[in-house]
Amino acid sequence: MSQGPEWHFAERPTIEHFKAMGYGFVAPAAHASLREGENQVLFRPHLVEALMRINGIDRASAEAAYGELAAISDNEAWLKVLRGDYARKVTGQETRQTLRVIDFLDPSINQFSVTHQLRVKAEHTRKPDVVVYVNGIPLVVIEAKSPLNVKDKTGEAFEQIRQYEQDIPRLFFSNVFNIVTDGALVLYGATGSGSKYYAEWRDPWPKLESDFPDPLAKGLWCLLEPSRLLDLIAHYVVFEKTETGTIKKICRYQQFRAVNRIVERVIEGKHRQGLIWHTQGSGKSLTMVFAALKLKTHRTIRSEALTNPNILVLTDRVDLHSQISGTFVACGLPNPTAIESIRDLHALIRSGKDGHTALSTIFKFQGSKEAIANSENWIVMVDEAHRTQEKDLGAYLRATLPNARFFGFTGTPVKKDDKNTYENFGVPGEGYLDKYGIDDAVADGATVPIYYTGRKTDWHIDEAKIDILFDTWFAELDDDKLNEIKKRGVQIEDLVKHPRRIDLIAYDIWTHFKQYARPDGFKAQIVAIDREAVILYKQALTKVIAEDLKAKGMEPALALASADAMSACVYSINQEDSKPSEDAHKQAIRTELKAHYLDAEAEKLAKKAFGRKGDDPQFLIVCDKLLTGFDCPIESVMYLDKPLKEHGLLQAIARTNRVSDARKRNGLIVDYIGVSGHLEEALSSYRADDVKNAMRDLDDLRNQLRAAHSAVAVSMKPLKRKANDRDALKAEYDAFVKLLSTEDKWFEFKAKARSFIALYETLSPDPSVLEFTADLKWVANFLLYGTQHFEKRQAFDQMNYSEKIREMLEKHLEATGLSVTVKLRHITDPEFWEDFDPEGKTEEDLMTAAIRKTTELRKTVTERIDDSPHQYGKFSERLRQLLEKLESAQLSWSEKLKAAEQLAKDITAEDAAHVEAGLSPGAYGILQILNGFTSGPEGEALAIRLEGLYTDPVSAPSGWWAKDGLRKSLRQQVRSMAHVAGLTQLREIPEEVETYALKQFAGQ
């Protein structure tokens, strides 16, 4: 067993914490007695005994059930089994009996155990660090890495988990979630989740941070303390069906905390209401789903109050109703009913029956004053609770359901003076039952921070000076027009829609968008003051883009069509739009409003296309629509030209805060109207603490960039840098490698460098970055060089940079000639062998060559083993020895380079071994598989026949690899041929031959 840093820092302490929580420890030596083979993952005795213990059945029935359960290979099906949705015939029973594999009500009846180094045999056999079992079923896989390696969400631990899911899928059939830890930080994610969805469970509610000796103990307790783990499995995992497939989701800590507070309140019965503020973008709709799931199924609770409750989810807008109804249905909640009419609502709530889950808009309660008979058995969850109290809607709701329990949800904080919302949903002195604010979401990475910048401030509109501005801007209007406007009173719209102002801003939007958002495939909303302004922006933007495209050589008609497709207008239709007007300007606008209007279906298609990378539109131009409830992670910038404030401002800007890929580090509000200059005033009706970071000044980021640059500069201070050609730059890089000297210092510098680069990227194309550009190029390209030196692997940092930065760095690499130094060559590249020639090389050159060759060989060996493990597996140990030699102080760099050359020659010889054997590469690869099964002298002939089987279009027609029936038939033929040749491992051979064929022959 490895006794490296992972064991000491992470794996061993993890196991100790499990023991402290009451888990039994299963030593690796016991694995064989608990499993039916190394390719199996269920602990048979544990599961069989649990089935007998929990369900009171005999051993024969439990063994039969085990056989059925072992055959389930679908993760969603397994979750249903874990939750008690499994039945079969048992001894002594006429009908099928429901069999539970977990007792949720009494955790002590279950067997919780933890093991490590569980060897799971497959084509690529793997040994995960730690696996958590309940009643013999593997539910959680934990990958432990030393503190040096878990620096961010692109680390080795995440890659390892994804590798396990791919290579040993059997271990993940029943998996609920996975964890990566470095012995301090604990991050978890649902089965199949990408690394960006892994998160820390920051709040150990109902315990306190101070109740734990260290972060590892806290993280493991939060997720894996037996009763909490059962609660998570029972109520906090859903499979959401989307157009692109099914996504497994597990709750975040604020959802777990809020839902359990709601359920506790319902059970204790003291208070019948509560107010929950979970900031926009943090999964509020899903919180309501989890709440409904626990209130309805309450698998871990026995309570009179939860016997058969009715759930009613209310919204105040049709689009929110559709969104939440869609989420409830997509997440597979038991029988949600979307109410579409007032009659349907009353038929359902007045039926006298219980057990409903209904979703409706609050408007359907209009005029309803008669109380229903069983209102005490209704639990009402009201979305955007503060808005539903307006007019008499709240009163009608409460008259109809006088004894119901009411839980109000809001995505924005409640205003200081909003007494109604606190009164109707809050408990005196409590404020919020649960709060998850803007800073919480950003700290957790649930949302990205929102920054603002004022552009073209001379076109900002100060309402206090509106008349003076009007006289300045409209001086060229004729007197009649001027007097007409002044007579009715100058309005802010008159200034905002000034044609010269719109043209100027449209040009600025396109210039900014091209540099800021477009290179990384992000998109934008333009928020105009009214519907007329939407049209004016559409016309001005199309014109600006078309001119730009023509200047780049596009034919005029095509340029205009392309420019027009780049934006779509979303607004509501008005009955005035179809009326003719004698005013030519008004008539032209009405004609355009009809021309650009999108009906419900067209709007839906435009929103979908907007959400897809690379598809037009790039801009959505809006005035009221899509400023709330529109969830589109690809939107990274909002161009704001509407004087929003309070709730409207908070809702609108949050369109940019959704998490997307690693390149989206923040949302940006480009303010043309002057809101940001009066931010305090615009948000003055909220408590300052609730909204202090709703929008941050871009100046904050500029200061962060300066600080990050200083941190990098301090590390580099002793280094003299003035090189501008390849050799001098390489000498500087070598000098800096020596200066860093240890792996610890390298990882420390790498973290500082990444922070500096990330901030530079976020701000670019802001002029403030220009003074740091030269240092950025030096530092970013040094990371490529340093990764080879200190980690002996290829650096993938540049893959994560934005397009605009990546292009700049690649040009710098080429211009300086450094690309030759950091570029990794493939073993088949003739230039690969040049590095091995020691002639004329200094000791520094020999060191660089030895490190680069080892890095390249590491990549080559990994690729070869992946393609043909039986043929190239022997090089794995050779590579490990070479890496050890590289660290050896006894050997010279010349000797280390020779060792790398020998390994390269041997791999090349193996590549050509099929020639000497007189076989094709494919047949030779299959022969190596057969040799692993002691194939004997007939092996060569059999290998040739098997290659023919998978390459002959008669037996393996094009596309065979995508057809299950055809693949099964080919495996059966392999089994027959192997049997005739006297081989006995007739289950394993067809599987391994097929895996090889899929890599070598598929697609031919």
URCOR-V594689 format. One record per backbone hydrogen bond with DSSP energy under -1.0 kcal/mol. NH is the residue of the N-H (numbers start at 1). CO is the residue of the C=O. If there is no record, write none. Layout:
nh=NH co=CO
nh=NH co=CO
This chain:
nh=8 co=4
nh=9 co=5
nh=10 co=6
nh=11 co=6
nh=12 co=7
nh=14 co=10
nh=15 co=11
nh=16 co=12
nh=17 co=13
nh=18 co=14
nh=19 co=15
nh=20 co=16
nh=21 co=17
nh=22 co=19
nh=23 co=18
nh=24 co=112
nh=26 co=114
nh=30 co=27
nh=31 co=28
nh=34 co=30
nh=35 co=31
nh=40 co=37
nh=43 co=136
nh=44 co=34
nh=44 co=42
nh=47 co=43
nh=48 co=44
nh=49 co=45
nh=50 co=46
nh=51 co=47
nh=52 co=48
nh=53 co=49
nh=54 co=50
nh=55 co=51
nh=56 co=52
nh=62 co=58
nh=63 co=59
nh=64 co=60
nh=65 co=61
nh=66 co=62
nh=67 co=63
nh=68 co=64
nh=69 co=65
nh=70 co=66
nh=72 co=69
nh=78 co=74
nh=79 co=75
nh=80 co=76
nh=81 co=77
nh=82 co=78
nh=83 co=79
nh=84 co=81
nh=85 co=80
nh=86 co=84
nh=88 co=97
nh=93 co=90
nh=97 co=88
nh=99 co=86
nh=109 co=106
nh=110 co=107
nh=113 co=133
nh=114 co=24
nh=115 co=131
nh=117 co=129
nh=120 co=126
nh=121 co=38
nh=126 co=120
nh=130 co=142
nh=131 co=115
nh=132 co=140
nh=133 co=113
nh=134 co=137
nh=135 co=111
nh=137 co=134
nh=139 co=132
nh=140 co=132
nh=142 co=130
nh=143 co=179
nh=145 co=181
nh=149 co=146
nh=151 co=149
nh=155 co=152
nh=159 co=155
nh=160 co=156
nh=161 co=157
nh=162 co=158
nh=163 co=159
nh=164 co=160
nh=165 co=161
nh=166 co=162
nh=167 co=163
nh=168 co=164
nh=171 co=168
nh=172 co=169
nh=176 co=139
nh=177 co=139
nh=178 co=189
nh=179 co=141
nh=180 co=187
nh=181 co=143
nh=182 co=185
nh=187 co=180
nh=188 co=199
nh=189 co=178
nh=191 co=176
nh=193 co=190
nh=197 co=194
nh=198 co=195
nh=199 co=188
nh=202 co=200
nh=207 co=204
nh=211 co=208
nh=212 co=209
nh=218 co=214
nh=219 co=215
nh=220 co=216
nh=221 co=217
nh=222 co=218
nh=223 co=219
nh=224 co=220
nh=225 co=221
nh=229 co=225
nh=230 co=226
nh=231 co=227
nh=232 co=228
nh=233 co=229
nh=234 co=230
nh=235 co=231
nh=236 co=232
nh=238 co=249
nh=240 co=247
nh=241 co=330
nh=242 co=245
nh=245 co=242
nh=247 co=240
nh=249 co=238
nh=251 co=236
nh=256 co=252
nh=257 co=253
nh=258 co=254
nh=259 co=255
nh=260 co=256
nh=261 co=257
nh=262 co=258
nh=263 co=259
nh=264 co=260
nh=265 co=261
nh=266 co=262
nh=267 co=263
nh=268 co=264
nh=269 co=265
nh=274 co=406
nh=276 co=408
nh=277 co=434
nh=278 co=410
nh=279 co=436
nh=280 co=411
nh=282 co=279
nh=287 co=283
nh=288 co=284
nh=289 co=285
nh=290 co=286
nh=291 co=287
nh=292 co=288
nh=293 co=289
nh=294 co=290
nh=295 co=291
nh=296 co=292
nh=297 co=293
nh=298 co=294
nh=301 co=298
nh=306 co=303
nh=307 co=304
nh=310 co=377
nh=311 co=356
nh=312 co=379
nh=313 co=358
nh=314 co=381
nh=315 co=360
nh=321 co=317
nh=322 co=318
nh=323 co=319
nh=324 co=320
nh=325 co=321
nh=326 co=322
nh=327 co=323
nh=328 co=324
nh=329 co=325
nh=330 co=326
nh=331 co=327
nh=332 co=329
nh=333 co=328
nh=337 co=357
nh=339 co=359
nh=345 co=341
nh=346 co=342
nh=347 co=343
nh=348 co=344
nh=349 co=345
nh=350 co=346
nh=351 co=348
nh=358 co=311
nh=359 co=337
nh=360 co=313
nh=362 co=315
nh=364 co=361
nh=365 co=362
nh=366 co=363
nh=368 co=365
nh=372 co=400
nh=377 co=374
nh=378 co=375
nh=379 co=310
nh=380 co=405
nh=381 co=312
nh=382 co=407
nh=383 co=314
nh=385 co=409
nh=387 co=384
nh=390 co=387
nh=393 co=390
nh=396 co=392
nh=397 co=393
nh=398 co=394
nh=399 co=395
nh=400 co=396
nh=401 co=397
nh=404 co=401
nh=405 co=378
nh=406 co=272
nh=407 co=380
nh=408 co=274
nh=409 co=382
nh=410 co=276
nh=416 co=685
nh=418 co=415
nh=419 co=417
nh=422 co=418
nh=423 co=419
nh=424 co=420
nh=425 co=421
nh=426 co=422
nh=430 co=427
nh=433 co=275
nh=434 co=275
nh=436 co=277
nh=441 co=437
nh=442 co=438
nh=443 co=439
nh=444 co=440
nh=446 co=441
nh=447 co=441
nh=448 co=657
nh=451 co=667
nh=452 co=696
nh=453 co=669
nh=455 co=671
nh=459 co=456
nh=460 co=457
nh=461 co=673
nh=465 co=462
nh=466 co=463
nh=469 co=465
nh=470 co=466
nh=471 co=467
nh=472 co=468
nh=473 co=469
nh=474 co=470
nh=477 co=474
nh=482 co=478
nh=483 co=479
nh=484 co=480
nh=485 co=481
nh=486 co=482
nh=487 co=483
nh=488 co=484
nh=489 co=485
nh=496 co=492
nh=497 co=493
nh=498 co=495
nh=502 co=498
nh=503 co=499
nh=504 co=500
nh=505 co=501
nh=506 co=502
nh=507 co=503
nh=508 co=504
nh=509 co=505
nh=510 co=506
nh=511 co=507
nh=512 co=508
nh=513 co=509
nh=514 co=510
nh=515 co=511
nh=516 co=512
nh=517 co=513
nh=518 co=513
nh=520 co=517
nh=521 co=518
nh=522 co=517
nh=523 co=634
nh=524 co=618
nh=525 co=637
nh=526 co=620
nh=527 co=639
nh=528 co=622
nh=534 co=530
nh=535 co=531
nh=536 co=532
nh=537 co=533
nh=538 co=534
nh=539 co=535
nh=540 co=536
nh=541 co=537
nh=542 co=538
nh=543 co=539
nh=544 co=540
nh=545 co=541
nh=546 co=542
nh=547 co=543
nh=548 co=544
nh=549 co=545
nh=550 co=546
nh=551 co=547
nh=552 co=548
nh=553 co=550
nh=554 co=549
nh=559 co=555
nh=560 co=556
nh=561 co=557
nh=562 co=558
nh=563 co=559
nh=564 co=560
nh=565 co=561
nh=567 co=564
nh=568 co=619
nh=570 co=621
nh=577 co=574
nh=579 co=576
nh=587 co=583
nh=588 co=584
nh=589 co=585
nh=590 co=586
nh=591 co=587
nh=592 co=588
nh=593 co=589
nh=594 co=590
nh=595 co=591
nh=596 co=592
nh=603 co=599
nh=604 co=600
nh=605 co=601
nh=606 co=602
nh=607 co=603
nh=608 co=604
nh=609 co=605
nh=610 co=606
nh=611 co=607
nh=612 co=609
nh=615 co=612
nh=618 co=566
nh=619 co=566
nh=620 co=524
nh=621 co=568
nh=622 co=526
nh=635 co=632
nh=636 co=523
nh=637 co=523
nh=638 co=668
nh=639 co=525
nh=640 co=670
nh=641 co=527
nh=644 co=642
nh=646 co=682
nh=648 co=645
nh=649 co=645
nh=650 co=646
nh=651 co=647
nh=652 co=648
nh=653 co=649
nh=654 co=650
nh=655 co=652
nh=656 co=653
nh=657 co=654
nh=664 co=661
nh=665 co=663
nh=667 co=449
nh=668 co=636
nh=669 co=451
nh=670 co=638
nh=671 co=453
nh=672 co=640
nh=678 co=675
nh=679 co=676
nh=682 co=678
nh=683 co=679
nh=684 co=681
nh=686 co=683
nh=691 co=687
nh=694 co=691
nh=696 co=450
nh=698 co=452
nh=700 co=697
nh=702 co=698
nh=703 co=699
nh=704 co=700
nh=705 co=701
nh=706 co=702
nh=707 co=703
nh=708 co=704
nh=709 co=705
nh=710 co=706
nh=711 co=707
nh=712 co=708
nh=713 co=709
nh=714 co=710
nh=715 co=711
nh=716 co=712
nh=719 co=716
nh=729 co=725
nh=730 co=726
nh=731 co=727
nh=732 co=728
nh=733 co=729
nh=734 co=730
nh=735 co=731
nh=736 co=732
nh=737 co=733
nh=738 co=734
nh=739 co=735
nh=740 co=736
nh=741 co=737
nh=742 co=740
nh=746 co=742
nh=747 co=743
nh=748 co=744
nh=749 co=745
nh=750 co=746
nh=751 co=747
nh=752 co=748
nh=753 co=749
nh=754 co=750
nh=755 co=751
nh=756 co=752
nh=757 co=753
nh=758 co=754
nh=759 co=755
nh=760 co=756
nh=761 co=757
nh=762 co=758
nh=763 co=759
nh=764 co=760
nh=766 co=763
nh=769 co=766
nh=770 co=767
nh=772 co=769
nh=773 co=770
nh=776 co=772
nh=777 co=773
nh=778 co=774
nh=779 co=775
nh=780 co=776
nh=781 co=777
nh=782 co=778
nh=783 co=779
nh=785 co=781
nh=786 co=782
nh=787 co=783
nh=788 co=784
nh=789 co=785
nh=790 co=786
nh=791 co=787
nh=792 co=788
nh=799 co=796
nh=800 co=797
nh=806 co=802
nh=807 co=803
nh=808 co=804
nh=809 co=805
nh=810 co=806
nh=811 co=807
nh=812 co=808
nh=813 co=809
nh=814 co=810
nh=815 co=811
nh=816 co=812
nh=819 co=813
nh=820 co=817
nh=822 co=818
nh=823 co=819
nh=829 co=826
nh=832 co=829
nh=834 co=831
nh=836 co=833
nh=837 co=834
nh=841 co=838
nh=846 co=842
nh=847 co=843
nh=848 co=844
nh=849 co=845
nh=850 co=846
nh=851 co=847
nh=852 co=848
nh=853 co=849
nh=854 co=850
nh=855 co=851
nh=856 co=852
nh=857 co=853
nh=858 co=854
nh=859 co=855
nh=860 co=856
nh=861 co=857
nh=862 co=858
nh=863 co=859
nh=864 co=860
nh=865 co=861
nh=866 co=862
nh=867 co=863
nh=868 co=864
nh=872 co=868
nh=873 co=869
nh=875 co=872
nh=876 co=873
nh=879 co=875
nh=880 co=876
nh=881 co=877
nh=882 co=878
nh=883 co=879
nh=884 co=880
nh=885 co=881
nh=886 co=882
nh=888 co=885
nh=896 co=892
nh=897 co=893
nh=898 co=894
nh=899 co=895
nh=900 co=896
nh=901 co=897
nh=902 co=898
nh=903 co=899
nh=904 co=900
nh=905 co=901
nh=906 co=902
nh=907 co=903
nh=908 co=904
nh=909 co=905
nh=910 co=906
nh=911 co=907
nh=912 co=908
nh=913 co=910
nh=915 co=912
nh=917 co=913
nh=918 co=915
nh=919 co=914
nh=924 co=920
nh=925 co=921
nh=926 co=922
nh=927 co=923
nh=928 co=924
nh=929 co=925
nh=930 co=926
nh=931 co=927
nh=932 co=928
nh=933 co=930
nh=934 co=931
nh=939 co=936
nh=942 co=938
nh=943 co=939
nh=944 co=940
nh=945 co=941
nh=946 co=942
nh=947 co=943
nh=948 co=944
nh=949 co=945
nh=950 co=946
nh=951 co=947
nh=952 co=948
nh=956 co=952
nh=960 co=957
nh=962 co=959
nh=963 co=960
nh=967 co=963
nh=968 co=964
nh=969 co=965
nh=970 co=966
nh=971 co=967
nh=972 co=968
nh=973 co=969
nh=974 co=970
nh=975 co=971
nh=976 co=972
nh=977 co=973
nh=978 co=974
nh=979 co=975
nh=980 co=976
nh=981 co=977
nh=982 co=979
nh=983 co=978
nh=986 co=984
nh=989 co=985
nh=992 co=988
nh=993 co=989
nh=994 co=990
nh=995 co=991
nh=996 co=992
nh=997 co=993
nh=998 co=994
nh=999 co=995
nh=1000 co=996
nh=1001 co=997
nh=1002 co=997
nh=1004 co=1001
